[in-house]
Amino acid sequence: MSHIKQDFKHDLLVTKQIAREARTGFMPWIIWGVAASFYLYEFFARVAPSVMNETLENDFSMNATELGFVMGLYYLAYAPMQLIVGIALDRFGSRKLLSSAAIIAGVGCLAFALAQTTAILGLGRLMLGIGSSFAYVGAVYVATVWFPRRRLALIMGMTAALGTLGAALGQAPLEVAVHNFGWRPSMYTAAIGGLVIAILIWFTVPKRPNWFLKLAELENKESTANMFAGLHEVVSNGQTWLISIISLLLYVPISTFGALWGDAYISTSTGVSDEKAAWAMTMLFLGFAAGGPLLGWFSDKYNTRRMPMFLGGGLCAASMAMLLLASTLPFWLTVFFLILAGFFAGAQAITFAMSVEQHSTYCKATAVAFVNFFVMLGGFILQPLFGAMLDFTSKTDSYTAGDYRIALVVLPLCLALGTLLCRWVKETSTP
C-alpha cells in the first residue's frame, strides 16, 4: 500500500511539473485570447438592442414590457444552458464546442436581422443565447487549463474586460452604424462575425493536453461512469450558491442597465442626443473593462477575494445611486459616475475565481457555469421587471426621467444586498 501511495505522489508531482512548464511562455495567452474573443463578440451582440430599442418598439409595435421580454429571451436560453455547458466542457474540452457555438450565435444574429415578426426576433435572441452560453465559461475553462492558479482572478478580470469591450462596441460605435446604415445591415455584419470567430477558434485552440487530463485522473475525482458527478459536487456546496447569488447581484449595472435600459435613461434624464447617451454608456463598459483586471490583479497580489468584492460592491452601489440624480447633475459628472459604477462592478469577476478555487480539476467549468447561470438568470428577470415598472409608473405613451428613476432604484438596492452577502463568503485565495 505504501508503494502505491508513493507512486501516486510521484506521478502527481511529475504531472504538476509538466503543467507548470506548459503554462509558461506566450502561447497560453494566444489560446486564451482567441477563446475570449468569442466572449467579446457575443457581448456585442447581446447589448446591441440597447441602441435600437425605440426603433424596435416602433417597427414591431411593442411596449417596454414586451421589448424587455423579447430581448430577455436571450437569458432564458443562456441561463439553463449553463448547466449543460459546464458539464460538456469538463467532459469534452473547448475546441469543438466553442467553434460550433460561435456559428449558432452568428445564425442567431442573422435571424434577428431578417426578422419581420416578433416571433422571429425572439428566435434570433434564443439562438444567440444558446450559442453565447459557451463563450464566457469556455474562455475561463481555457484559462484554467493553460494558466496557474495564482493568475486566476487576473485572467477572470481580463476575460470580463474583453466582453465589456465588446459591449462598448455595441454602444456608441453601433449607434453610429445603425444611424448611417440601419439596424438590419448592422446585424448582418454581426452574423458574419460569428463565422470568423468560429474559424479562429478551430485553428487556434488545441485539444486539452494529456497532462491536464492526467492531473484530473490523479486527483481521483473524475468519474468516467457518471458525467454528472461534477454537477453534484458543485450543487452540494453551499458556498457556491452564495457566490452565485452575489455574482448575480453585483452584475446588475451591466446585465440590466448597460444591456438594455441605460441609453434611454441617460438621454431622457439629461436631455442629450441618443448618440451622446450611447457614448456615455460606453464609459460604463470601459470602466468595467478596466476594473475587472485591476481588481483581479489586486485580489491575486494580496491573496484576498472578499475584500475587493466587498469594497467594489459597496462603491458600485453608491455610484449607481448617484445616477438617480442624473437629471440634476452636469452631464460630465453623470459620465464620471458611469465610469465609477462600471469600474467597481468589475469586482464581480472575482466571484468566478472563487468558484474555481472551491472545486476540483474535473469540475471547474461546471462550477463557473453554475455561477454564470445565476448571473444570466438575473438578466432575464430584471430586464422585463425594469420594463414592467416603467409601464406601471408611466401615465403616457412615453417615459419620463421620473419613470426611469423609480425603476432604477432597484439596481443600487441589488448591489447593496450583494455587498452585504459578501460578509458570509469564505476566503478561497491562498498564497
Phi, psi and omega in degrees: 000320180296324178295322179296316179296319179295318178297320180297312180297321180296314179297321180294317179296318180297316181296319179294325177294317177299319179297318180298318181292323181287336184269021177247171178086190187266340185299319176304325179293321178294314180300311179296319183300318179292316178298318182289338178297333175295322178294320175302313181298312184291329179291322174303310181292327181297314186268354183309320181298343183295336179262003180227018186295321179293320178297317180294320177300319181287315184293327184247008177053055180245153169264183185296321180297315180294318178297317179299322179291313181298316179291329179288349176299333173306313183287329178297325176279317186295312188299304180294334177298336182300326181291335176273319184302311182299314179298317182296317180293317178298328185274318190244354182086185193253336191300300182294320182295315182292318180294319178294319181295323179296323177295317179298318179297319178296319177296325176298318177296322180295316178298320178300315182293327183274349190302135173245349178229162179294333179296315179289325176301315178294323177299319177300319179293322177297314180295320176299319179296319180295311180294317183293338183300339179271345193295300185292311182298322179297316179296318179294319179297317176302320179295321180292334177284316193256357179234148178288161184300329184293350179251007188300309183296322177299313182293322176300316179295320179292324176296314177298324180297317178299319178298316182285338170295322173298319177296322178297320176295332179278006178253257186299313179300319179290325177302318178295316180296317180296320180296320185274325188240344183100159185284331180291309176302326178297319179284333172300316179298319178299324179297320178297324179302324179299319179294318179299315179299318180300317180295317179299316180297315183301321185266355184243317184279118182279170172293162178299133181292155182299325182294330178290316178296322179295322180298316177297320181293318182291334176290351179057037182247323186292131180256117178280344181272329185228104183287353178264007180299321179296318179297322178297318179297319184292310185288342179272000180261110183298326179297324180295322176298316180296315178300321181295317180294318178298317180300317177302312186290324181284348185263358186299331176300330181269310188292330184248305183288309183287323188282337184216311194259350186296316182302311182296321180296314182296314182294321182287318185282330183258342180083007180280168180290163178300322181295316180293323177295322178295320176296322178296318179293332175302326180294328176300313182289323177293326175298316177297320180297329177277320184291321181304303180295320183291316178290327174294317177299316178301317181298317179292315185296320184256012174051049177218136176254319187294315188298310179294331176292317181294313180292316181298315180296317181295315181289329176293318178300318179295320181293318178294325178296323179294333179292344174297338181264014187305326182290342181252354182265152169300148185301322181297327180286325174299316178297320179300316179290330174296318178297314180297317180300316179295317182299310184285336173294340178301341177298340180300329182298334181294334180299330180287324174297319179297321181294322178295316183290343179283343194228170185280168183302322187285352182225027180294317179296323178297320179296315179296317181296324179297316177296316181295331175302314180294319181300313181287329175298323177299318177297319181294324182281315190280328179298307177291331177297317177299315179297320180295323178294323176298313181296325182290320185274338184285137178260354181228183179284342178250157184259135179268170177300324178295322178298313180296323183294320179298316179294325184292338180304329181302324189291309176297331177293319176298316180296319179296320178295317178300320178295317179299321181293339177300340180300331185256008177276135177277140178294134181245342183289141177232146180303000000 
